[in-house]
Amino acid sequence: MTSFATSLIRASVALGLLAAGLVLTSCDLASAGNTAILSANSTSPPTVRHRFEYTEDDVTEEGQAEVVSSIQSDDLDAILADNGFSRSDVVSAQVDSVRVERLSTGTLSGADLYLGTDASGPVIARVEFDDPEAETPARDNTSRTVTGAVKSGQKRVFAQFDVEDPSDIPSSGGRVRAVVYYRLEVEGV
């Protein structure tokens, strides 16, 4: 085979690969134009504040206070609506991070949080408090996928708090705040 023929074959292969690459790139660009990302930088960021209240009666034999949150801010439905979307528009959903703050007592050493009303929902945070007596917030920066739970309408958060000594829980109860930071990809732009 001559060098001209070899060069011609190489040019044909390169041209074919270039054309295939352009087709794939245009598909990605076309699909990217139909979605939007809602995050902490959005006009109405997908951040939801939850409040937990527990008493000594909520503590299990394993030493965990198990409670479901009440929502202290707009929920995801309101945030999506503010941005012109609904849950049916969600393509993917992640919890980017969760900040957990003990408001009333230092008797907690850690917490597991689940999206939903029981421990069958996806884990959204696992935190340990460095000093059970300090009121320093704990943060879980692990990104977790929660698309199914978000699309199915889950709003509240179930918590299992590790209690150092249940008898130290004030008679008025303990309180914890969790701030959940979401990253949502929505379609229909």
Backbone hydrogen bonds in HBPLUS format (Angstrom, degrees):
<---DONOR---> <-ACCEPTOR-->    atom                        ^
c    i                          cat <-CA-CA->   ^        H-A-AA   ^      H-
h    n   atom  resd res      DA  || num        DHA   H-A  angle D-A-AA Bond
n    s   type  num  typ     dist DA aas  dist angle  dist       angle   num
A0006-THR N   A0002-THR O   3.03 MM   4  6.33 161.1  2.07 152.3 157.5     1
A0007-SER N   A0003-SER O   2.96 MM   4  6.07 159.0  2.00 142.1 147.9     2
A0008-LEU N   A0004-PHE O   2.94 MM   4  6.14 151.8  2.02 144.9 153.0     3
A0009-ILE N   A0005-ALA O   2.97 MM   4  6.22 154.7  2.04 148.7 154.7     4
A0010-ARG N   A0006-THR O   2.99 MM   4  6.23 163.9  2.01 151.5 155.9     5
A0011-ALA N   A0007-SER O   2.91 MM   4  6.07 156.4  1.97 146.2 152.9     6
A0012-SER N   A0008-LEU O   2.99 MM   4  6.18 151.5  2.08 142.1 149.7     7
A0013-VAL N   A0009-ILE O   2.98 MM   4  6.26 160.2  2.02 152.7 157.4     8
A0014-ALA N   A0010-ARG O   2.91 MM   4  6.10 165.1  1.93 150.9 155.3     9
A0015-LEU N   A0011-ALA O   2.90 MM   4  6.01 156.5  1.95 144.9 151.5    10
A0016-GLY N   A0012-SER O   2.96 MM   4  6.16 153.3  2.03 144.4 151.6    11
A0017-LEU N   A0013-VAL O   2.94 MM   4  6.23 159.7  1.98 153.8 158.8    12
A0018-LEU N   A0014-ALA O   2.90 MM   4  6.09 156.2  1.96 147.2 154.2    13
A0019-ALA N   A0015-LEU O   2.96 MM   4  6.16 158.9  2.00 147.1 152.4    14
A0020-ALA N   A0016-GLY O   2.99 MM   4  6.22 159.7  2.04 147.9 153.4    15
A0021-GLY N   A0017-LEU O   2.88 MM   4  6.07 156.6  1.94 147.2 154.0    16
A0022-LEU N   A0018-LEU O   2.96 MM   4  6.23 153.3  2.03 148.1 155.0    17
A0023-VAL N   A0019-ALA O   3.05 MM   4  6.31 154.8  2.11 147.7 154.2    18
A0024-LEU N   A0020-ALA O   3.01 MM   4  6.29 165.5  2.03 153.2 156.4    19
A0025-THR N   A0021-GLY O   2.92 MM   4  6.06 161.2  1.95 148.6 154.3    20
A0026-SER N   A0022-LEU O   2.94 MM   4  6.06 158.6  1.98 146.1 151.7    21
A0027-CYS N   A0023-VAL O   3.11 MM   4  6.37 145.9  2.23 143.7 152.7    22
A0028-ASP N   A0024-LEU O   3.08 MM   4  6.42 158.4  2.13 150.2 155.3    23
A0029-LEU N   A0025-THR O   2.91 MM   4  6.17 161.7  1.94 153.8 159.0    24
A0030-ALA N   A0026-SER O   2.91 MM   4  5.98 150.5  2.00 139.8 147.8    25
A0031-SER N   A0027-CYS O   3.02 MM   4  6.26 161.3  2.05 150.5 154.7    26
A0032-ALA N   A0028-ASP O   2.91 MM   4  6.02 152.1  1.99 146.3 154.8    27
A0033-GLY N   A0029-LEU O   3.20 MM   4  6.31 138.7  2.38 138.6 146.9    28
A0034-ASN N   A0031-SER O   3.19 MM   3  5.52 158.6  2.24 108.6 115.1    29
A0035-THR N   A0032-ALA O   3.44 MM   3  5.66 169.4  2.45 108.2 111.2    30
A0188-GLY N   A0034-ASN O   3.02 MM 154  5.80 134.6  2.23 160.6 171.8    31
A0189-VAL N   A0034-ASN O   3.34 MM 155  5.16 175.4  2.35 125.4 125.1    32
A0036-ALA N   A0186-VAL O   2.77 MM 150  5.37 148.3  1.87 151.2 161.4    33
A0186-VAL N   A0036-ALA O   2.85 MM 150  5.37 163.4  1.88 158.4 163.4    34
A0038-LEU N   A0184-LEU O   2.70 MM 146  5.02 168.0  1.71 156.5 160.9    35
A0184-LEU N   A0038-LEU O   2.85 MM 146  5.02 160.9  1.89 150.0 154.2    36
A0042-SER N   A0039-SER O   2.95 MM   3  5.42 169.3  1.96 121.4 124.4    37
A0047-THR N   A0045-PRO O   2.84 MM   2  5.61 131.5  2.08 109.7  94.5    38
A0182-TYR N   A0046-PRO O   2.87 MM 136  5.32 165.0  1.90 166.2 169.8    39
A0048-VAL N   A0180-VAL O   2.95 MM 132  5.27 157.0  2.00 148.6 153.2    40
A0180-VAL N   A0048-VAL O   2.86 MM 132  5.27 172.2  1.86 158.0 157.2    41
A0072-GLN N   A0049-ARG O   2.78 MM  23  5.28 165.8  1.80 144.0 148.4    42
A0050-HIS N   A0178-ALA O   2.75 MM 128  5.12 166.9  1.77 159.3 163.7    43
A0178-ALA N   A0050-HIS O   2.92 MM 128  5.12 160.3  1.96 138.5 144.0    44
A0051-ARG N   A0070-SER O   2.81 MM  19  5.32 159.4  1.85 159.0 165.1    45
A0070-SER N   A0051-ARG O   2.88 MM  19  5.32 153.8  1.94 148.9 157.4    46
A0052-PHE N   A0176-VAL O   2.78 MM 124  5.08 161.7  1.82 157.5 160.3    47
A0176-VAL N   A0052-PHE O   2.94 MM 124  5.08 153.1  2.02 141.0 146.7    48
A0054-TYR N   A0174-GLY O   2.95 MM 120  5.21 156.8  2.00 142.0 147.9    49
A0174-GLY N   A0054-TYR O   2.69 MM 120  5.21 157.9  1.74 153.6 160.7    50
A0058-ASP N   A0055-THR O   3.01 MM   3  5.46 153.7  2.08 111.7 119.4    51
A0059-VAL N   A0056-GLU O   3.22 MM   3  5.55 166.1  2.24 111.6 115.6    52
A0066-GLU N   A0058-ASP O   3.16 MM   8  5.85 158.0  2.21 145.2 141.6    53
A0060-THR N   A0064-GLN O   2.75 MM   4  5.34 158.1  1.79 142.2 145.6    54
A0063-GLY N   A0060-THR O   3.00 MM   3  5.34 162.4  2.03 112.7 116.7    55
A0163-VAL N   A0063-GLY O   2.97 MM 100  5.68 172.0  1.97 168.0 169.1    56
A0065-ALA N   A0161-PHE O   2.85 MM  96  5.02 149.4  1.94 143.0 148.6    57
A0161-PHE N   A0065-ALA O   2.88 MM  96  5.02 168.7  1.89 147.8 147.8    58
A0067-VAL N   A0159-ALA O   3.11 MM  92  5.47 150.7  2.19 143.6 152.5    59
A0159-ALA N   A0067-VAL O   2.81 MM  92  5.47 169.1  1.82 169.4 173.3    60
A0069-SER N   A0157-VAL O   2.82 MM  88  5.31 155.8  1.87 153.1 161.4    61
A0079-ILE N   A0075-ASP O   3.01 MM   4  6.30 161.3  2.05 155.6 161.7    62
A0080-LEU N   A0076-LEU O   2.79 MM   4  5.89 166.2  1.81 153.1 156.8    63
A0081-ALA N   A0077-ASP O   2.95 MM   4  6.11 159.8  1.99 144.9 151.0    64
A0082-ASP N   A0078-ALA O   2.86 MM   4  6.08 154.7  1.92 146.5 153.4    65
A0083-ASN N   A0079-ILE O   3.16 MM   4  6.41 137.5  2.35 139.7 150.4    66
A0083-ASN N   A0080-LEU O   3.05 MM   3  5.12 129.3  2.31  96.9 110.7    67
A0085-PHE N   A0080-LEU O   2.74 MM   5  4.87 167.5  1.76 138.3 136.6    68
A0084-GLY N   A0081-ALA O   2.93 MM   3  4.84 159.2  1.97 103.3 109.8    69
A0089-ASP N   A0086-SER O   2.94 MM   3  5.46 155.1  2.00 114.5 122.5    70
A0090-VAL N   A0087-ARG O   3.09 MM   3  5.36 161.1  2.13 109.9 115.9    71
A0187-GLU N   A0089-ASP O   2.81 MM  98  5.29 156.5  1.87 145.1 150.6    72
A0091-VAL N   A0185-GLU O   2.68 MM  94  5.44 169.5  1.69 153.8 157.3    73
A0092-SER N   A0185-GLU O   3.32 MM  93  5.16 158.5  2.37 131.0 134.9    74
A0185-GLU N   A0092-SER O   2.85 MM  93  5.16 172.7  1.86 155.4 155.6    75
A0146-VAL N   A0093-ALA O   2.84 MM  53  5.39 169.6  1.85 137.3 141.0    76
A0094-GLN N   A0183-ARG O   2.93 MM  89  5.17 149.0  2.03 143.6 153.0    77
A0183-ARG N   A0094-GLN O   2.82 MM  89  5.17 148.9  1.91 149.4 151.4    78
A0095-VAL N   A0144-ARG O   2.77 MM  49  5.23 156.9  1.83 151.9 158.4    79
A0144-ARG N   A0095-VAL O   2.97 MM  49  5.23 156.2  2.03 141.1 148.2    80
A0096-ASP N   A0181-TYR O   2.70 MM  85  5.56 142.5  1.84 150.4 163.1    81
A0181-TYR N   A0097-SER O   2.95 MM  84  5.37 173.5  1.96 168.1 166.6    82
A0098-VAL N   A0140-ASP O   2.94 MM  42  5.31 147.8  2.04 140.7 151.1    83
A0140-ASP N   A0098-VAL O   2.89 MM  42  5.31 161.7  1.92 155.3 161.2    84
A0099-ARG N   A0179-VAL O   2.98 MM  80  5.18 158.2  2.03 143.9 149.6    85
A0179-VAL N   A0099-ARG O   2.85 MM  80  5.18 157.5  1.90 148.3 155.7    86
A0100-VAL N   A0138-ALA O   2.74 MM  38  5.20 169.9  1.75 159.2 162.8    87
A0138-ALA N   A0100-VAL O   2.80 MM  38  5.20 160.0  1.83 156.7 159.2    88
A0101-GLU N   A0177-ARG O   2.75 MM  76  5.16 168.6  1.76 162.8 166.1    89
A0177-ARG N   A0101-GLU O   2.83 MM  76  5.16 165.4  1.85 152.9 157.4    90
A0103-LEU N   A0175-ARG O   2.86 MM  72  5.31 156.1  1.92 138.7 143.6    91
A0164-GLU N   A0107-THR O   2.61 MM  57  5.22 176.9  1.62 176.1 174.9    92
A0109-SER N   A0162-ASP O   2.89 MM  53  5.52 157.1  1.94 147.5 155.2    93
A0129-PHE N   A0109-SER O   2.86 MM  20  5.20 165.9  1.88 127.4 132.1    94
A0162-ASP N   A0110-GLY O   2.87 MM  52  5.07 164.8  1.89 131.7 136.9    95
A0111-ALA N   A0127-VAL O   2.88 MM  16  5.36 152.8  1.96 146.9 148.0    96
A0127-VAL N   A0111-ALA O   2.91 MM  16  5.36 164.1  1.94 155.9 161.3    97
A0112-ASP N   A0160-GLN O   2.99 MM  48  5.23 151.2  2.07 136.8 146.0    98
A0160-GLN N   A0112-ASP O   2.92 MM  48  5.23 155.1  1.99 153.5 160.9    99
A0113-LEU N   A0125-ALA O   2.88 MM  12  5.12 167.1  1.89 149.1 150.9   100
A0124-ILE N   A0113-LEU O   2.80 MM  11  5.64 170.0  1.81 143.9 147.2   101
A0125-ALA N   A0113-LEU O   3.41 MM  12  5.12 151.9  2.50 135.5 131.0   102
A0114-TYR N   A0158-PHE O   2.84 MM  44  5.13 158.4  1.89 153.9 160.3   103
A0158-PHE N   A0114-TYR O   2.87 MM  44  5.13 154.7  1.94 149.9 155.8   104
A0115-LEU N   A0122-PRO O   2.94 MM   7  5.62 159.1  1.98 158.2 159.2   105
A0116-GLY N   A0156-ARG O   2.86 MM  40  5.36 145.9  1.98 140.2 148.0   106
A0121-GLY N   A0118-ASP O   3.34 MM   3  6.29 175.6  2.34 125.3 126.6   107
A0134-ALA N   A0131-ASP O   2.95 MM   3  5.33 138.0  2.13 112.8 124.6   108
A0150-VAL N   A0146-VAL O   2.99 MM   4  6.18 163.2  2.02 162.2 167.5   109
A0151-LYS N   A0147-THR O   2.90 MM   4  6.05 171.8  1.90 159.9 162.4   110
A0152-SER N   A0148-GLY O   2.96 MM   4  6.06 141.0  2.12 141.4 152.0   111
A0154-GLN N   A0149-ALA O   3.04 MM   5  5.51 155.9  2.10 167.3 160.5   112
A0153-GLY N   A0150-VAL O   3.09 MM   3  5.34 160.4  2.13 108.0 114.0   113
A0168-ASP N   A0165-ASP O   2.85 MM   3  5.56 161.7  1.88 125.7 131.8   114
A0169-ILE N   A0166-PRO O   3.16 MM   3  5.56 166.2  2.18 112.3 116.5   115
A0173-GLY N   A0170-PRO O   2.79 MM   3  5.05 155.7  1.84 109.7 118.0   116
